[in-house]
Amino acid sequence: MESRIGKKFSRLNEKGQSALITYITAGDPTLKDTVKLVT
């Protein structure tokens, strides 16, 4: 079974487009800053 992300990348690839997945490390630099970034 293909994941949602895999399906999305496949559809974008068919259109000649791309995507970027970003990650946030929890607690870096502080937990308060992490909360600000994700809310």
N, CA and C atoms as an extended XYZ file, in Angstrom:
117
Properties=species:S:1:pos:R:3:atomname:S:1:resname:S:1:resid:I:1 pbc="F F F"
N         0.846       -1.179        0.000 N   MET     1
C         0.000        0.000        0.000 CA  MET     1
C         0.895        1.248        0.000 C   MET     1
N         0.554        2.177       -0.857 N   GLU     2
C         1.324        3.419       -0.956 CA  GLU     2
C         0.813        4.424        0.077 C   GLU     2
N         1.725        5.147        0.693 N   SER     3
C         1.358        6.133        1.707 CA  SER     3
C         0.749        7.377        1.062 C   SER     3
N         0.106        8.200        1.880 N   ARG     4
C        -0.455        9.467        1.383 CA  ARG     4
C         0.636       10.340        0.797 C   ARG     4
N         1.782       10.366        1.460 N   ILE     5
C         2.891       11.186        0.967 CA  ILE     5
C         3.389       10.641       -0.364 C   ILE     5
N         3.504        9.316       -0.457 N   GLY     6
C         3.941        8.696       -1.706 CA  GLY     6
C         2.993        8.997       -2.851 C   GLY     6
N         1.690        8.936       -2.572 N   LYS     7
C         0.685        9.248       -3.600 CA  LYS     7
C         0.803       10.702       -4.049 C   LYS     7
N         0.988       11.582       -3.093 N   LYS     8
C         1.107       13.008       -3.412 CA  LYS     8
C         2.321       13.267       -4.294 C   LYS     8
N         3.460       12.671       -3.925 N   PHE     9
C         4.666       12.852       -4.726 CA  PHE     9
C         4.488       12.263       -6.124 C   PHE     9
N         3.788       11.147       -6.235 N   SER    10
C         3.537       10.549       -7.551 CA  SER    10
C         2.702       11.482       -8.419 C   SER    10
N         1.638       12.056       -7.829 N   ARG    11
C         0.785       12.983       -8.591 CA  ARG    11
C         1.565       14.219       -9.015 C   ARG    11
N         2.362       14.752       -8.114 N   LEU    12
C         3.157       15.929       -8.460 CA  LEU    12
C         4.166       15.603       -9.552 C   LEU    12
N         4.779       14.439       -9.470 N   ASN    13
C         5.759       14.021      -10.464 CA  ASN    13
C         5.120       13.918      -11.849 C   ASN    13
N         3.893       13.409      -11.911 N   GLU    14
C         3.180       13.308      -13.186 CA  GLU    14
C         2.964       14.682      -13.814 C   GLU    14
N         2.810       15.700      -12.969 N   LYS    15
C         2.593       17.069      -13.442 CA  LYS    15
C         3.906       17.815      -13.669 C   LYS    15
N         5.037       17.159      -13.391 N   GLY    16
C         6.327       17.830      -13.526 CA  GLY    16
C         6.616       18.791      -12.385 C   GLY    16
N         5.936       18.587      -11.260 N   GLN    17
C         6.119       19.450      -10.101 CA  GLN    17
C         6.896       18.703       -9.020 C   GLN    17
N         7.287       19.430       -7.993 N   SER    18
C         7.989       18.816       -6.870 CA  SER    18
C         7.408       19.355       -5.568 C   SER    18
N         7.898       18.824       -4.459 N   ALA    19
C         7.423       19.252       -3.147 CA  ALA    19
C         8.574       19.201       -2.161 C   ALA    19
N         8.368       19.843       -1.041 N   LEU    20
C         9.370       19.867        0.015 CA  LEU    20
C         8.681       19.533        1.333 C   LEU    20
N         9.250       18.600        2.071 N   ILE    21
C         8.747       18.268        3.401 CA  ILE    21
C         9.731       18.845        4.409 C   ILE    21
N         9.211       19.645        5.320 N   THR    22
C        10.074       20.228        6.343 CA  THR    22
C         9.839       19.533        7.682 C   THR    22
N        10.832       19.543        8.511 N   TYR    23
C        10.761       18.917        9.832 CA  TYR    23
C        11.168       19.928       10.887 C   TYR    23
N        10.530       19.825       12.035 N   ILE    24
C        10.877       20.670       13.174 CA  ILE    24
C        11.290       19.743       14.313 C   ILE    24
N        12.432       20.009       14.911 N   THR    25
C        12.885       19.221       16.053 CA  THR    25
C        12.267       19.797       17.320 C   THR    25
N        11.447       19.011       17.997 N   ALA    26
C        10.777       19.473       19.213 CA  ALA    26
C        11.805       19.837       20.272 C   ALA    26
N        11.610       21.003       20.866 N   GLY    27
C        12.485       21.438       21.945 CA  GLY    27
C        13.733       22.172       21.496 C   GLY    27
N        13.858       22.434       20.199 N   ASP    28
C        15.053       23.130       19.710 CA  ASP    28
C        14.637       24.452       19.098 C   ASP    28
N        14.968       25.561       19.614 N   PRO    29
C        15.888       25.746       20.725 CA  PRO    29
C        15.221       25.560       22.095 C   PRO    29
N        13.896       25.834       22.193 N   THR    30
C        13.185       25.599       23.457 CA  THR    30
C        11.803       25.043       23.138 C   THR    30
N        11.154       24.447       24.142 N   LEU    31
C         9.798       23.941       23.932 CA  LEU    31
C         8.824       25.074       23.611 C   LEU    31
N         8.992       26.229       24.250 N   LYS    32
C         8.123       27.381       23.959 CA  LYS    32
C         8.246       27.793       22.492 C   LYS    32
N         9.466       27.813       21.981 N   ASP    33
C         9.670       28.178       20.577 CA  ASP    33
C         9.049       27.145       19.648 C   ASP    33
N         9.127       25.871       20.014 N   THR    34
C         8.516       24.824       19.198 CA  THR    34
C         7.010       25.040       19.108 C   THR    34
N         6.378       25.341       20.233 N   VAL    35
C         4.930       25.574       20.247 CA  VAL    35
C         4.579       26.746       19.342 C   VAL    35
N         5.354       27.806       19.379 N   LYS    36
C         5.103       28.972       18.522 CA  LYS    36
C         5.188       28.603       17.043 C   LYS    36
N         6.112       27.724       16.710 N   LEU    37
C         6.301       27.346       15.309 CA  LEU    37
C         5.161       26.496       14.757 C   LEU    37
N         4.569       25.665       15.589 N   VAL    38
C         3.574       24.715       15.084 CA  VAL    38
C         2.132       25.132       15.358 C   VAL    38
N         1.926       26.273       15.995 N   THR    39
C         0.547       26.721       16.234 CA  THR    39
C         0.275       28.020       15.522 C   THR    39
